[in-house]
Amino acid sequence: MRLMPFQSALSTTKSSCASFRFAGKPSLQGLLEQNAKLWDGNASVWNAAEESQKDLYRQYFLAPTIQKFVGSVANKNVLDMGCGEGIFCRQFAKNAKSVTGIDISEKMLAIANKKPTNGIQYLKRSITDLSNLKNEQFDTVFSSMTFMSSPGLPQSISEAYRLLKPGGEFMFIIKHPFNLWKQHQKTNGKQISYFNDNPFVYEADLTKYAKKVDEHVPTVKAKSIHYPRTISTYLNTLREAGFILEEMVEPEIPKATLKILGSQKHDWEMPQIMMVRAIKPKTSTIQ
């Protein structure tokens, strides 16, 4: 049985990414438009990879690790910043009071809306400007694997702060900055300083997942822009926005999981993800 989205999306992905260039110093709006174009091009193949359920790393490490970290959102109003095709929104909707998903990609949201929504509200917006949403309406703001591939970090975190109720919880998960540093060097084929914050285009090879669904599929890659930032940049941006840091976690992949993944220890000698939980002070007010 063939999963057609892999094949039908190939030309879309190639054409949308081929025109991408870093020219001079583009504006924030220009970078956001480039991001939207890339993720529109990735949407079908990314969703097909998700639906194949063959990504062992996600299944045995990433998903359960994030689920444990987030905990319960029962009876809470939840905002997912950078929701993609809505995988976490659908999980939250099982017991949350309300769920709103924000994404810049129209095609990602189209896929999300074709799946069971269970009252989820999806909005096409940049996470850097959510001015259409009123102040202090969410108990929890969540973001998974978005900030490292999105410009405008201070604006996004300030929006999370504005939208949270006093005492509300902000959680985000990103590729660990050390992991991103390694990818930065591999992409450029040379040694690059950890402090080098020049954005770069990262290609995620989805071929092995595609071929488990359809062995006739050729190479399938999804491209995204990555913005290298130091750990201190993330934490200081939180502080500057007014958040109180509650915890930062750099989870190690358990040995039993490494065996399932068929990975060598040296493949995972640095943390793969970084998870951050911060609180908006109960006495805070929006100016």
C-alpha positions in Angstrom: 0.0 0.0 0.0 1.3 3.4 -1.0 0.9 6.6 1.0 0.6 9.1 -1.8 1.4 12.3 0.0 5.1 11.4 -0.1 5.1 11.3 -3.9 2.7 14.2 -4.5 4.6 16.5 -2.2 8.1 16.0 -3.7 7.7 18.6 -6.5 6.1 21.1 -4.1 8.9 20.8 -1.7 11.7 21.2 -4.3 10.1 24.1 -6.0 9.3 26.0 -2.8 12.8 25.6 -1.4 14.8 26.1 -4.5 14.2 29.9 -4.5 15.3 30.3 -0.9 18.3 32.6 -0.4 19.8 34.6 2.5 20.3 38.0 0.9 21.8 40.7 3.0 20.0 41.2 6.2 16.3 40.5 5.5 13.6 42.1 7.8 11.8 40.0 10.4 8.8 40.0 8.1 10.9 38.8 5.2 12.3 35.9 7.4 8.8 35.0 8.5 7.6 34.8 4.9 10.6 32.6 4.0 9.7 30.3 6.9 6.0 30.1 5.8 7.1 29.2 2.3 9.4 26.4 3.5 6.9 24.9 5.8 4.1 25.0 3.2 6.5 23.1 1.0 7.3 20.6 3.7 3.7 20.1 4.9 2.6 16.9 2.9 5.9 15.0 3.4 6.1 15.9 7.0 2.6 14.8 7.7 3.1 11.6 5.8 6.2 10.9 7.9 4.2 11.5 11.1 1.4 9.2 9.9 3.8 6.4 9.0 4.5 6.0 12.8 7.9 4.6 11.9 10.0 7.3 13.6 11.4 5.2 16.5 13.2 8.3 18.0 9.9 10.2 18.3 8.0 7.1 19.4 10.3 5.8 22.1 12.1 9.0 23.3 10.8 12.3 22.1 7.0 11.9 22.6 7.0 10.2 26.0 9.7 12.6 27.3 7.7 15.6 26.3 4.5 14.1 27.6 6.0 13.5 31.0 7.5 17.0 31.1 4.3 18.7 30.2 2.1 16.8 32.6 -1.6 17.4 32.9 -3.4 20.2 31.2 -6.9 19.2 32.5 -9.4 22.0 32.5 -6.8 24.5 31.3 -6.9 27.0 28.4 -3.9 26.0 26.2 -2.1 27.8 23.4 0.3 25.8 21.2 2.7 28.2 19.4 3.9 26.6 16.2 1.4 23.8 16.2 2.2 22.4 12.7 -0.3 19.7 11.8 -1.7 19.7 15.3 -0.2 16.6 16.9 0.1 18.2 20.4 -3.2 20.1 20.1 -5.1 16.9 19.6 -3.4 15.4 22.7 -4.2 18.5 24.8 -7.8 18.5 23.6 -8.5 15.2 25.3 -8.9 17.0 28.7 -8.1 20.7 28.3 -10.8 23.3 28.7 -9.8 24.9 25.3 -7.0 24.5 22.8 -5.7 27.1 20.3 -3.1 26.2 17.7 -1.0 28.9 16.0 1.1 28.3 12.9 2.5 30.3 10.1 2.0 27.6 7.4 -1.3 27.6 5.7 -0.8 24.1 4.4 0.1 22.7 7.8 -3.1 24.1 9.2 -5.1 22.7 6.3 -3.8 19.3 7.3 -4.6 19.9 10.9 -8.2 20.9 10.1 -8.7 17.7 8.1 -8.0 15.7 11.3 -10.3 15.4 14.3 -10.4 18.9 15.8 -12.4 18.2 19.0 -13.1 21.9 19.3 -9.5 23.0 18.6 -9.2 26.5 17.1 -6.4 26.8 14.5 -5.2 30.3 13.5 -2.7 31.2 10.8 -0.4 33.7 12.5 3.2 34.3 13.2 4.1 33.5 16.8 6.0 36.9 16.9 2.7 38.8 16.7 -0.5 37.5 18.2 -2.1 40.9 18.7 -5.5 39.5 17.6 -5.5 37.5 20.9 -6.5 39.2 24.1 -4.2 39.5 27.1 -4.0 36.9 29.8 -6.5 34.3 28.4 -4.4 31.2 28.6 -3.3 29.0 31.6 -0.6 27.2 29.6 1.4 28.3 26.6 3.4 25.5 24.9 5.8 25.2 22.0 7.6 22.2 20.7 10.5 22.3 18.2 9.6 25.8 17.0 11.8 28.4 18.5 15.1 27.1 17.1 13.7 27.4 13.5 11.9 30.7 14.0 13.2 34.3 14.0 12.0 36.9 16.4 12.6 35.0 19.7 12.2 38.1 22.0 8.9 39.0 20.3 7.6 35.4 20.6 8.4 35.0 24.2 7.0 38.4 25.0 3.7 37.4 23.3 3.7 34.2 25.4 4.1 36.3 28.5 1.3 38.7 27.5 -1.2 35.9 26.7 -0.6 34.0 29.9 -2.7 34.6 33.0 -0.7 35.6 36.1 0.7 32.4 37.6 0.4 30.7 34.1 2.9 28.2 32.8 5.1 28.5 29.7 6.8 25.4 28.4 9.0 25.1 25.3 11.0 22.3 23.8 13.8 22.9 21.3 16.7 21.0 19.7 19.5 21.4 22.3 21.8 24.3 21.3 24.7 21.9 21.4 22.9 19.6 19.0 22.1 22.5 16.7 25.8 23.6 16.9 26.8 20.1 15.6 24.2 20.3 12.8 25.5 23.8 11.9 29.0 22.5 11.5 27.9 19.5 9.5 25.8 21.6 7.2 28.6 24.0 6.5 31.3 21.3 6.4 33.7 23.1 8.7 34.3 24.0 12.3 31.9 26.8 13.5 31.9 28.5 16.8 29.1 27.7 19.3 28.6 31.5 19.4 28.1 31.8 15.7 24.4 32.8 15.3 24.2 32.9 11.5 21.0 31.1 10.4 21.4 28.1 8.1 19.2 25.8 6.1 18.8 22.3 7.6 17.6 19.3 5.7 15.8 16.5 7.5 16.0 13.3 5.6 12.6 11.6 5.8 13.4 8.9 3.2 13.8 6.0 5.7 10.3 6.7 7.1 8.8 7.1 3.6 10.3 3.9 2.3 8.7 2.0 5.2 5.3 3.1 3.8 6.2 3.0 0.1 9.4 1.3 -1.0 9.3 3.0 -4.4 9.6 6.5 -3.0 12.8 8.3 -3.9 14.8 10.6 -1.5 12.5 12.8 0.6 13.9 15.8 2.4 12.2 18.6 4.4 14.1 21.9 4.7 13.9 24.4 7.5 15.8 27.4 8.6 17.6 27.0 11.9 18.6 30.0 14.1 21.5 29.0 16.4 21.3 30.5 19.8 23.2 29.9 23.1 21.5 28.5 26.2 22.0 31.8 27.9 20.2 33.6 25.1 17.1 31.5 25.7 17.2 31.9 29.4 18.0 35.6 29.5 15.2 36.3 27.0 12.8 34.6 29.4 14.1 36.7 32.2 13.9 39.9 30.2 10.3 39.2 29.3 9.4 38.9 33.0 9.3 35.1 33.4 10.6 33.2 36.4 12.5 30.1 35.4 11.2 27.0 37.1 13.3 24.3 35.5 15.5 23.5 32.5 15.9 19.8 31.6 18.5 18.2 29.2 17.2 14.6 29.1 19.5 11.8 28.5 18.3 8.9 26.3 18.0 5.8 28.5 20.3 2.9 27.5 17.3 0.6 26.9 16.0 3.2 24.4 19.3 3.4 22.7 19.2 -0.3 22.1 15.7 0.0 20.5 17.0 2.8 18.3 20.0 0.8 17.3 22.3 3.7 18.1 25.8 3.8 19.4 26.6 5.7 22.6 28.8 8.2 20.8 25.8 9.2 18.6 24.0 10.5 21.7 26.9 11.8 23.7 25.4 15.3 24.0 21.7 16.2 24.8 19.4 16.1 21.9 16.7 18.4 23.3 16.3 21.1 25.9 13.0 21.6 27.8 12.2 24.7 29.7 9.4 25.5 32.1 8.8 29.1 33.2 6.1 30.8 35.3 4.5 34.2 34.8 4.5 35.9 38.3 1.1 35.9 40.0 1.5 39.6 40.7 2.4 40.6 37.1 0.3 43.1 35.1 0.3 43.9 31.4 1.3 47.5 30.7 
